[in-house]
Amino acid sequence: MAARDALEAFFKAENERDWDAYRQFLHEEIVWRLFDKEERRICGILNYMQTMQKVYENSDVRFRCQDMQVSNEGNRVVAYLINDFGARSLDIFDFKDGLIYREYEFILD
């Protein structure tokens, strides 16, 4: 599956809170670096999944991808995301073996 298609399905699973489907897009060695007021580093599928589920606990907020750009090699994707409240983030996804291997998320709001 191409990185663009994988990310679209990944985002759909996140918005639907389909955690089983969501997990299938993550590489075993996933590292998520989150840049907000402070930098956080989340390593491994278990920590990644626990963090995401906690973020969405008791929340029905959804987001949409306003723009997506794919590198010429097809293994890096930049996504500009906006949630229901208008909060924005810029996310860079690196793929390895067809799975999300690194995520760099910059919270803009």
trRosetta pair geometry for C-beta under 8 A, 3 or more apart (Angstrom, degrees):
i j d omega theta_ij theta_ji phi_ij phi_ji
1 5 5.0 -119 -179 90 96 119
1 6 4.9 119 115 -64 118 91
1 9 7.6 -33 173 14 152 141
1 98 6.4 98 49 -165 77 113
2 5 4.7 86 61 11 84 105
2 6 6.8 -152 93 -9 40 89
2 70 7.9 -3 166 -134 107 160
2 74 6.5 -85 -151 -163 86 121
3 6 5.5 -56 -144 37 31 113
3 7 6.3 29 159 -18 66 105
3 70 5.9 145 77 -130 118 116
3 74 5.5 165 5 172 117 74
3 75 6.5 165 -59 -115 144 25
3 76 7.7 19 176 33 170 10
3 77 5.0 -172 142 -41 123 124
3 93 7.2 167 -173 101 114 117
3 95 5.0 -131 -104 -24 113 151
4 7 6.0 -58 -150 36 27 107
4 8 6.5 27 154 -19 63 106
4 68 6.2 120 -131 132 93 137
4 70 5.4 -66 -58 -61 104 137
4 77 6.5 161 -82 -112 59 136
5 8 5.7 -53 -148 34 32 112
5 9 6.4 27 155 -13 65 107
6 9 5.9 -61 -152 41 30 108
6 10 6.0 35 150 -25 66 110
6 25 5.8 142 178 -136 100 111
6 95 7.3 99 67 -108 152 135
6 98 7.0 170 -76 178 152 75
6 99 7.8 -150 -172 -112 150 35
6 100 7.5 -176 136 -46 125 87
7 10 5.1 -51 -141 37 34 118
7 11 6.2 36 158 -19 67 102
7 65 7.6 89 136 -85 112 160
7 68 6.8 162 95 -140 143 140
7 77 5.6 -124 -39 105 153 162
7 79 6.4 -167 173 -61 144 140
7 93 6.3 164 -95 44 122 161
7 100 7.9 102 -90 -76 79 115
8 11 5.9 -52 -148 36 28 110
8 12 6.5 32 151 -21 61 106
8 65 7.4 -102 -104 24 69 149
9 12 5.5 -51 -147 35 33 115
9 13 6.4 35 153 -20 65 104
9 21 7.5 -112 161 163 97 115
9 25 7.0 168 94 -76 99 132
10 13 5.9 -54 -150 35 28 110
10 14 6.5 29 151 -19 62 106
10 22 6.6 86 -151 -136 65 65
10 25 4.4 -116 -94 85 108 177
10 100 7.0 79 -112 -34 159 135
11 14 5.6 -53 -148 35 33 113
11 15 6.3 30 156 -15 67 106
11 63 7.4 -99 -160 84 106 96
11 65 5.9 -65 -112 -34 171 116
11 79 7.9 -163 -69 -169 133 159
11 81 7.9 -164 -124 -111 126 121
12 15 5.9 -57 -148 39 29 108
12 16 6.2 13 157 -5 65 114
12 18 7.9 -4 121 32 74 125
13 16 6.0 -66 -143 49 28 102
13 18 4.4 -94 -150 68 77 101
13 19 7.6 133 163 -81 104 18
13 21 4.1 -146 -119 99 129 110
13 22 4.0 -179 129 -71 126 74
13 25 7.4 173 37 -6 147 128
14 17 7.4 24 -177 -76 31 39
14 22 5.8 101 -70 -113 64 125
14 52 7.2 -94 -129 -169 100 130
14 63 7.9 -20 108 42 121 105
15 62 4.6 53 -143 -140 103 98
15 63 6.8 -136 -87 41 103 63
16 21 7.9 16 74 51 120 136
17 56 6.2 -175 -102 139 107 150
18 21 4.2 15 125 28 116 116
18 22 6.0 148 91 -26 66 91
19 22 5.1 -52 -137 38 35 121
19 23 6.2 44 162 -28 67 102
19 49 6.6 87 -165 -154 113 107
19 52 7.8 156 -118 99 100 121
19 53 6.5 17 -101 -82 140 108
20 23 6.1 -51 -151 27 26 112
20 24 7.3 33 150 -27 56 102
21 24 5.9 -54 -165 19 37 117
21 25 7.9 31 149 -18 62 99
22 25 6.5 -63 -173 24 38 108
22 26 7.7 29 143 -20 67 109
22 49 7.7 133 104 -116 115 91
22 52 7.4 -152 149 119 148 158
23 26 5.8 -61 -162 25 46 115
23 45 6.5 70 -152 -169 94 118
23 49 6.0 9 -95 -91 103 127
25 99 6.2 158 175 -143 42 76
25 100 5.5 41 141 1 90 108
26 30 4.8 -35 -170 -51 101 147
26 45 5.2 133 114 -111 135 96
26 48 6.2 170 -140 91 153 154
26 49 7.8 -132 17 -56 164 92
26 99 6.1 46 146 179 11 113
26 100 5.4 -41 -109 62 52 100
27 30 5.1 142 63 -61 76 76
27 96 5.5 38 -95 64 156 100
27 97 6.5 115 -112 54 110 107
27 99 3.9 141 -65 105 77 121
27 100 6.1 -141 -3 80 89 43
27 101 4.3 15 19 -95 154 65
28 44 7.7 -13 172 -138 56 66
28 45 6.2 -56 -131 -24 44 118
29 44 7.5 -34 -132 -94 31 55
29 96 7.8 -25 61 68 111 144
29 101 6.5 10 81 -150 92 83
30 43 7.4 162 94 -155 61 42
30 44 6.6 107 59 -131 82 6
30 45 5.9 93 26 -72 122 62
30 48 5.4 -11 102 -43 135 154
30 99 7.9 -92 -72 140 99 109
30 100 6.2 37 -115 107 112 86
30 101 6.4 -143 -102 -151 57 27
30 102 7.4 173 -152 -81 56 31
30 103 7.2 13 -169 1 99 100
31 41 6.7 -14 -170 -168 97 91
31 42 7.3 154 -159 81 48 52
31 43 5.2 -7 -109 -107 80 75
31 101 7.7 7 25 152 78 59
31 102 5.5 -10 64 -116 89 75
31 103 7.5 -168 96 33 48 66
32 41 7.4 154 81 -157 52 42
32 42 4.3 -11 60 60 103 103
32 43 7.9 -157 26 -69 67 35
32 48 5.7 117 -7 -113 130 101
32 51 7.6 -154 69 71 144 152
32 102 7.8 161 -85 -164 39 46
32 103 4.4 -5 -117 64 79 109
32 105 6.8 9 -174 0 94 112
33 39 6.6 -10 -173 -168 92 101
33 40 7.3 166 -155 85 45 51
33 41 5.4 -11 -105 -105 74 74
33 42 7.9 -167 -74 24 30 69
33 102 7.6 1 4 -171 99 92
33 103 7.1 -177 30 93 60 59
33 104 5.1 -6 65 -115 104 68
33 105 7.2 176 89 27 53 68
34 39 7.0 152 82 -157 54 50
34 40 4.4 -6 57 57 106 99
34 41 7.7 -162 22 -72 74 29
34 42 6.9 38 -9 -4 111 107
34 105 4.9 -11 -115 66 67 108
34 107 7.3 36 -178 -25 87 105
35 39 5.4 -13 -105 -105 67 81
35 104 7.3 17 -6 -178 111 80
35 105 6.7 -177 26 92 72 54
35 106 4.8 -12 66 -110 116 66
35 107 6.7 -159 92 17 60 76
36 39 7.8 161 31 -86 59 33
36 40 7.4 9 19 1 103 103
36 107 4.3 22 -104 30 81 137
42 47 5.0 -167 -171 129 87 112
42 48 5.4 122 134 -88 120 63
42 51 5.2 -54 -126 -16 152 159
43 47 5.9 42 66 51 46 146
43 48 7.9 -90 125 -46 8 90
44 47 4.9 81 68 17 92 103
44 48 6.6 -159 94 -10 44 92
45 48 5.5 -60 -143 39 30 114
45 49 6.0 26 162 -18 68 109
46 49 6.1 -58 -146 38 25 107
46 50 6.3 22 157 -16 62 110
47 50 5.8 -56 -143 39 30 110
47 51 6.1 31 158 -21 65 108
48 51 5.9 -60 -151 35 26 110
48 52 6.4 20 155 -15 63 109
49 52 5.9 -56 -145 38 30 109
49 53 6.2 27 159 -16 66 109
50 53 6.0 -57 -144 39 28 108
50 54 6.3 28 157 -19 63 109
51 54 5.9 -59 -150 36 27 110
51 55 6.5 34 151 -25 64 105
52 55 5.5 -50 -150 29 33 116
52 56 6.6 8 160 0 65 109
53 56 6.2 -69 -148 49 30 97
53 57 6.5 58 149 -57 64 89
54 57 5.5 -24 -150 -12 36 120
55 59 7.6 -67 138 42 57 142
56 59 5.1 -121 -157 62 49 105
56 61 7.5 -136 -124 51 79 88
61 83 5.4 19 170 -177 114 122
61 84 5.1 -139 -146 25 76 118
61 85 6.9 -32 -132 -14 123 101
62 83 6.9 160 93 -151 32 74
62 84 5.6 76 50 -46 67 108
63 81 5.0 31 162 179 133 107
63 82 6.2 165 -156 85 87 33
63 83 4.1 -51 -90 -94 92 65
63 84 7.2 -101 -79 -22 50 65
64 81 7.1 166 82 -150 33 67
64 82 6.0 -18 58 62 81 84
65 68 5.5 19 162 -50 130 108
65 79 5.2 -58 -136 -163 112 111
65 80 7.1 106 -164 68 64 53
65 81 5.7 -39 -101 -96 58 75
66 80 4.9 -58 63 99 99 102
66 81 7.0 169 7 -105 85 20
66 82 5.5 50 -34 -1 120 112
67 79 7.2 168 89 -150 54 45
67 80 4.3 24 49 34 94 117
68 77 6.2 -5 -170 -175 96 108
68 78 7.1 164 -152 84 47 52
68 79 4.9 -4 -105 -104 83 79
68 80 7.6 -140 -65 21 46 70
69 77 7.0 160 82 -156 46 58
69 78 4.7 -4 56 54 97 100
70 74 5.9 14 167 -121 118 53
70 76 7.4 142 -159 83 51 52
70 77 5.2 -20 -102 -103 70 84
71 74 6.5 -115 76 -30 78 17
71 75 6.3 -42 61 51 126 57
71 76 4.0 51 -14 56 132 95
71 77 7.3 -110 -2 -67 80 43
73 76 7.1 54 63 11 102 88
74 95 7.8 -48 130 52 68 136
75 94 6.5 26 146 -160 86 66
75 95 4.7 -130 -155 59 68 93
75 96 7.4 60 -162 -73 118 47
76 92 6.8 -7 -171 -173 97 93
76 93 7.0 162 -153 84 49 53
76 94 5.4 -15 -102 -103 80 67
76 95 7.3 -147 -68 13 36 81
77 92 7.4 164 84 -154 45 48
77 93 4.7 -9 58 57 93 103
77 95 7.5 50 -3 -25 101 109
78 90 6.9 -7 -171 -175 96 91
78 91 7.3 158 -156 84 48 49
78 92 5.3 -17 -102 -101 74 75
78 93 7.9 -173 -78 20 28 71
79 90 7.5 163 83 -156 47 46
79 91 4.8 -14 61 62 95 99
79 92 8.0 179 21 -80 69 29
79 93 7.0 26 -1 -5 110 111
80 88 7.0 -10 -176 -165 83 106
80 89 7.8 175 -153 88 45 45
80 90 5.7 -16 -105 -106 69 74
80 91 8.0 -177 -79 23 24 73
81 88 6.8 152 84 -154 54 56
81 89 5.0 -10 60 59 103 88
81 90 7.7 180 21 -85 77 25
81 91 6.2 26 -4 0 120 115
82 86 6.4 -19 -170 -143 104 35
82 87 7.2 154 -153 77 57 39
82 88 5.2 -21 -98 -97 75 77
83 86 7.2 -48 70 22 67 17
83 87 4.9 -2 39 56 110 91
83 88 8.0 -152 9 -73 74 33
86 109 7.1 -32 117 76 76 178
87 107 7.6 -18 173 -160 109 93
87 108 7.7 156 -179 67 64 78
87 109 4.3 -144 -137 76 69 123
88 107 8.0 130 92 -165 52 50
88 108 4.2 -28 90 59 98 126
88 109 5.3 90 31 -7 73 109
89 105 5.6 1 176 -171 131 92
89 106 6.2 157 -163 79 75 50
89 107 5.2 -36 -103 -106 99 48
89 108 5.9 -172 -95 3 35 87
89 109 8.0 -98 -57 26 63 79
90 105 7.6 156 81 -154 45 47
90 106 4.6 -10 59 59 92 108
90 108 6.4 77 -11 -46 90 115
91 103 6.3 -17 -167 -166 103 96
91 104 7.0 154 -157 80 51 53
91 105 4.8 -8 -106 -105 87 76
91 106 7.4 -165 -75 24 42 67
92 102 7.8 -12 110 114 88 96
92 103 7.2 154 80 -156 53 45
92 104 4.3 -2 53 54 103 104
92 105 7.9 -154 26 -68 62 40
93 100 5.4 -59 -161 -129 112 101
93 102 7.2 157 -156 85 41 59
93 103 5.5 -8 -104 -104 72 77
94 100 7.6 100 72 -157 46 57
94 101 5.2 -63 103 66 90 98
94 102 4.0 17 42 49 114 102
94 103 7.7 -145 24 -65 72 38
95 98 6.4 -1 177 -136 118 13
95 99 6.4 150 -152 71 79 25
95 100 6.2 -51 -100 -94 69 39
95 101 6.0 117 -151 3 18 99
96 99 6.4 -34 69 62 63 78
96 101 3.7 57 11 -60 108 146
97 101 7.7 106 29 -67 82 116
100 103 6.2 19 174 -55 119 102
